């Protein structure tokens, strides 16, 4: 199956949309399908610098090496091999983008003919829209013009972001999301809370599709006592937050935990709130962005993981902490409601409640045996949630959508 994934974000970006899109592309390629990713150009790179030469398309028996440069259907199209990025499992077409004002880590795609040209050159059979809002909305329109089935994956609570950053605009955000998702053949939501939100706002044809976790990379055996000593030389309990440092994450709710005796707060990530959080969290250790095995060691070396953001449609870092054998504290809102079994794998606290966060941290710090038991239960809970299993569920959704289109045509 030739699938074009149109995404608002892709590595080297570090966020839930980028991570899930990479895992989706990997799984499609591993299962013998032919994915192509279309994403905004990254910071410091223009689309043309990443996309010159011949457009990639699956080789044919008559042309095993692919098309010649002379056959390029549009100037500046991504090509073979220029289109291949070092860590990507498939070709990637980058379209021009600009940084979001006030949040330069987020890139917003500009209008570009590359989108339609890439869909056509790849001879797409299905379009996968990852977190569609700007580029994804254009991808949906292009799919409709070409008569292609589209599966839209809801991943970001943009209405919540509008409320946080603008103090308004929730209804506008929902109108745009409703328009995009309603045009798709199917919308996939990552949690029960997300399914309810979409349905209550008038989006139809919504199904649940959770996220996987790499249980090989994230595992308890990576706990590193030397690392723990460097982070907490006095033997303090290590409380970790991993994620973007941005207003909607409300990391400042960890201030109370910083004041607890025998506790060391460790913050992993970067973002526009980094400077203000350093002032708000006295004594906390800020490690910046970490990835790969380095991040996995950090997770496994925590005594507990705390997520503070109330607007998560899923919350991948909660799963990564659980896979690492670490007990979790998270708000009783959004994705964590599906992930955390309160009183068995972690503690759910009221959103925006700094006192509740402090009390939960204090409870785990005072009872290490309980915390360890919760961590073991969390690991057991996620062991079957591999990306392979979740990826096969996605392929089932694709097949159902394609069969539905075929039945209508017949």
C-alpha positions in Angstrom: 0.0 0.0 0.0 1.3 3.4 -0.9 0.6 5.8 2.0 1.4 9.5 2.3 1.7 10.7 5.8 1.1 14.5 6.1 2.3 15.7 9.4 2.6 18.9 11.3 5.9 17.8 12.9 8.6 15.2 12.2 12.0 14.4 13.7 14.4 16.1 14.5 11.4 17.7 16.3 10.8 16.2 19.7 7.1 16.0 20.5 4.3 13.5 20.5 3.2 14.1 16.9 6.8 13.7 15.5 7.4 10.6 17.6 4.2 8.9 16.6 4.6 9.8 12.9 8.1 8.3 12.9 6.9 5.1 14.6 4.0 4.9 12.1 6.4 5.3 9.1 8.7 2.6 10.5 5.9 0.2 11.0 4.5 0.7 7.5 8.0 0.2 6.0 8.6 -2.9 8.1 5.3 -4.4 7.0 6.3 -4.0 3.3 4.2 -0.9 2.6 5.5 2.2 0.9 5.1 5.3 3.1 6.1 8.9 2.1 6.2 11.6 4.8 5.4 15.3 4.0 6.4 17.7 6.8 7.4 21.3 7.4 11.0 22.1 6.8 13.1 22.2 9.9 14.8 25.3 11.4 17.9 26.3 9.6 16.9 24.4 6.4 14.8 25.4 3.5 12.6 23.0 1.6 14.8 23.4 -1.5 18.0 22.5 0.5 16.4 19.3 1.6 14.6 18.6 -1.6 16.4 18.8 -4.9 16.5 16.4 -7.8 14.2 13.7 -8.7 10.9 12.9 -6.9 10.9 9.6 -5.2 8.3 7.0 -6.3 8.3 3.2 -6.0 10.5 1.6 -8.6 8.9 -0.4 -11.3 9.9 -3.5 -13.3 10.7 -1.3 -16.3 12.5 1.3 -14.2 14.1 -0.4 -11.2 16.2 2.6 -10.3 13.3 5.0 -10.2 12.6 8.0 -12.5 15.3 10.0 -14.1 15.9 13.6 -13.2 14.5 14.7 -16.5 11.1 13.2 -15.5 10.7 15.3 -12.3 7.1 16.6 -12.4 7.8 19.7 -10.4 10.9 21.8 -9.8 12.7 21.3 -6.5 10.9 18.1 -5.7 12.5 15.8 -3.2 14.5 13.1 -4.9 16.4 9.9 -4.8 18.6 9.9 -2.7 18.3 13.6 -1.5 14.8 12.9 -0.1 16.1 10.3 2.4 16.9 11.8 5.8 19.4 9.9 7.9 17.0 8.5 10.5 13.9 8.3 8.5 12.6 4.9 7.3 11.1 6.3 4.1 11.4 9.3 1.8 10.5 12.7 3.4 9.3 15.8 1.5 9.9 19.0 3.3 7.7 22.0 2.6 8.6 25.7 3.4 7.8 26.7 6.9 8.2 29.5 9.4 8.6 29.4 13.2 5.5 30.0 15.3 5.9 33.5 16.9 6.9 33.2 20.5 7.6 29.5 20.2 10.3 29.0 17.6 10.6 25.2 18.2 7.2 24.9 16.4 7.3 25.2 12.6 4.2 26.2 10.7 4.1 25.0 7.0 3.5 27.6 4.3 1.4 27.0 1.3 3.3 25.0 -1.3 2.6 23.1 -4.5 5.0 20.4 -3.3 2.1 18.8 -1.3 -0.1 18.0 -4.2 2.8 17.2 -6.5 4.2 14.7 -3.9 0.8 13.0 -3.5 0.5 12.6 -7.2 4.1 11.4 -7.8 3.9 8.8 -5.0 0.6 7.5 -6.5 -0.9 7.5 -3.0 -3.6 5.0 -2.2 -4.4 6.5 1.2 -3.5 9.7 3.0 -2.7 9.7 6.8 -3.1 13.0 8.5 -1.0 13.3 11.7 -2.4 16.0 14.0 -3.9 17.9 11.1 -4.4 21.7 11.6 -2.3 23.7 9.0 -0.4 21.4 6.7 -2.8 18.6 7.5 -5.8 20.7 6.5 -4.2 21.3 3.1 -3.4 17.6 2.9 -7.1 16.8 3.5 -8.1 19.2 0.8 -5.6 17.7 -1.6 -6.8 14.2 -0.8 -10.4 15.2 -1.4 -9.5 16.7 -4.8 -7.7 13.5 -5.8 -10.5 11.3 -4.5 -8.2 9.6 -2.0 -9.4 8.1 1.3 -8.0 9.9 4.4 -7.4 8.8 8.0 -7.0 11.7 10.4 -5.2 11.2 13.7 -6.2 13.5 16.5 -3.2 14.2 18.7 -3.1 17.8 20.0 -5.7 19.6 22.2 -5.4 22.8 20.2 -8.4 24.3 21.9 -6.6 23.9 25.2 -3.6 25.6 23.8 -5.6 28.5 22.5 -7.0 28.9 26.0 -3.5 28.8 27.5 -1.8 31.1 25.1 -4.6 33.5 23.9 -7.2 33.3 26.7 -9.7 32.8 23.9 -10.1 31.1 20.5 -11.3 27.7 21.7 -14.4 27.8 19.5 -12.3 28.9 16.5 -9.9 26.0 17.1 -12.7 23.5 17.3 -14.4 24.8 14.2 -11.2 24.2 12.2 -10.5 20.8 13.7 -14.1 19.8 13.1 -13.9 20.8 9.5 -10.7 18.8 8.9 -11.7 15.7 10.8 -15.3 15.7 9.4 -13.9 15.5 5.9 -11.8 12.4 6.7 -13.1 8.9 6.2 -12.1 8.1 9.8 -10.6 10.0 12.8 -8.4 8.1 15.2 -8.2 9.4 18.8 -5.6 8.2 21.2 -7.7 8.0 24.4 -11.2 7.7 25.7 -11.2 11.3 26.8 -10.2 12.4 23.3 -12.9 10.3 21.7 -15.5 12.0 24.0 -14.1 15.5 23.2 -14.3 14.9 19.4 -17.7 13.4 19.6 -19.1 16.2 21.8 -17.8 18.7 19.3 -19.6 17.2 16.4 -16.9 15.0 14.8 -18.2 11.7 13.5 -16.6 8.4 12.5 -14.2 8.5 15.5 -12.4 5.4 16.7 -9.9 4.7 19.5 -6.3 4.2 18.5 -3.8 4.3 21.4 -0.1 4.7 21.2 2.7 2.2 21.6 5.8 2.3 23.7 9.3 0.9 23.1 9.5 -1.6 26.0 13.0 -2.6 24.8 14.5 0.9 25.0 12.6 1.9 28.1 13.2 -0.7 30.8 13.9 -0.9 34.5 17.3 -2.5 34.0 18.8 0.8 32.9 18.6 2.2 36.4 22.0 3.8 36.9 23.3 4.4 40.4 26.2 6.5 39.3 23.8 8.8 37.5 21.5 8.9 40.5 24.4 10.0 42.7 25.3 12.8 40.3 21.7 14.1 40.3 21.1 13.7 44.0 24.5 13.4 45.8 22.7 13.6 49.2 20.6 10.5 48.4 17.4 12.4 47.8 14.4 10.8 46.1 14.5 11.8 42.4 11.3 13.2 41.0 11.4 13.6 37.2 9.5 15.6 34.6 10.2 15.0 31.0 8.6 17.1 28.2 8.3 20.5 26.7 8.9 23.5 29.0 5.9 25.5 27.8 3.0 27.3 29.5 0.4 24.5 28.7 2.5 22.0 30.6 2.2 23.8 33.9 5.6 22.5 35.2 5.5 25.3 37.8 3.2 23.0 39.7 6.3 21.1 40.9 7.3 24.1 43.0 5.8 22.5 46.1 7.7 19.3 45.5 11.0 21.3 45.4 10.4 22.4 48.9 10.0 18.9 50.3 12.9 17.6 52.4 14.8 14.7 50.9 13.5 15.3 47.4 15.4 16.4 44.2 13.3 17.5 41.2 14.9 16.8 37.8 13.5 18.5 34.7 14.3 17.1 31.2 13.3 19.1 28.2 13.4 22.6 26.7 11.0 25.2 25.5 9.9 28.8 25.9 9.3 28.5 29.7 12.8 27.4 30.5 14.0 30.6 32.0 10.9 31.3 34.1 10.9 27.7 35.4 14.4 27.9 36.6 13.3 30.8 38.9 10.1 29.0 39.9 11.7 25.7 40.8 14.6 26.5 43.2 16.9 23.6 43.7 15.7 21.7 40.6 18.2 20.2 38.2 17.6 21.2 34.5 19.2 18.8 32.0 17.8 20.2 28.8 16.6 18.0 26.0 17.7 14.3 26.1 16.9 11.5 23.7 17.6 7.8 22.9 19.4 5.7 25.4 20.4 8.7 27.5 16.7 9.5 28.0 15.9 5.9 28.8 18.6 5.8 31.5 17.2 8.9 33.1 13.7 7.5 33.1 14.8 4.3 34.8 16.9 6.2 37.4 13.9 8.2 38.7 12.1 7.3 41.9 8.9 8.7 40.5 7.7 10.5 37.4 5.4 13.5 37.5 3.5 14.9 34.6 1.7 18.2 35.2 0.0 19.2 31.9 -3.8 18.9 31.9 -4.2 19.0 28.1 -2.7 15.7 27.0 -4.7 13.7 24.5 -2.5 10.8 25.3 0.8 11.5 27.2 3.5 9.3 25.8 6.0 10.1 28.6 3.6 8.5 31.1 3.9 5.2 29.2 7.7 5.6 28.9 7.9 6.0 32.7 5.7 3.0 33.3 7.8 0.9 30.9 10.9 2.0 32.9 9.3 0.6 36.1 8.7 4.1 37.6 5.5 5.1 39.5 3.6 7.9 37.9 1.8 11.0 39.2 -0.4 12.7 36.6 -3.5 14.9 36.4 -6.9 13.2 36.3 -7.6 14.6 32.8 -7.2 13.6 29.2 -4.9 10.7 28.2 -3.6 9.8 31.7 -7.1 8.7 32.7 -6.6 5.7 30.4 -2.9 5.1 31.2 -2.7 5.4 35.0 -4.5 2.9 37.2 -5.0 5.0 40.3 -3.8 3.3 43.4 -2.0 0.5 41.5 0.4 2.0 38.9 0.4 5.6 40.1 -1.7 8.5 41.5 -4.1 10.8 39.6 -4.4 14.2 41.1 -6.8 17.1 40.3 -5.6 19.2 37.4 -3.9 22.5 38.2 -3.6 21.5 41.9 -0.1 22.2 43.2 -0.9 21.1 46.7 -2.2 17.7 45.4 1.0 17.2 43.4 3.1 18.0 46.4 1.1 15.6 48.6 1.4 12.8 46.0 5.2 13.3 45.8 5.4 13.3 49.5 3.4 10.1 49.8 5.7 8.2 47.4 8.8 9.6 49.0 7.6 8.5 52.5 6.8 4.9 51.3 9.5 3.7 48.9 8.1 0.1 49.0 4.7 1.3 47.7 6.3 3.4 45.0 8.4 0.4 43.9 5.3 -1.8 43.8 3.5 0.7 41.6 6.4 0.9 39.3 6.5 -2.9 38.8 2.7 -2.9 38.2 3.2 -0.2 35.6 5.8 -2.1 33.7 3.5 -5.2 33.6 0.6 -3.1 32.3 2.5 -1.7 29.3 4.4 -4.8 28.2 1.8 -5.6 25.5 1.6 -2.0 24.2 4.3 -2.3 21.7 4.5 -0.1 18.6 4.3 -3.3 16.5 0.9 -4.2 18.0 -0.4 -0.7 17.8 0.9 -0.4 14.2 -1.0 -3.5 13.2 -4.2 -1.9 14.7 -3.6 1.1 12.4 -3.3 -1.2 9.4 -6.7 -2.7 10.3 -8.2 0.8 10.3 -6.6 1.5 6.9 -8.1 -1.8 5.5 -11.6 -1.0 6.9 -11.5 2.5 5.3 -10.4 1.1 2.0 -13.0 -1.6 2.0 -15.6 1.0 2.9 -14.6 3.1 -0.2 -14.7 0.0 -2.4 -18.2 -0.9 -1.1 -19.5 2.6 -1.9 -18.0 2.5 -5.3 -19.6 -0.8 -6.0 
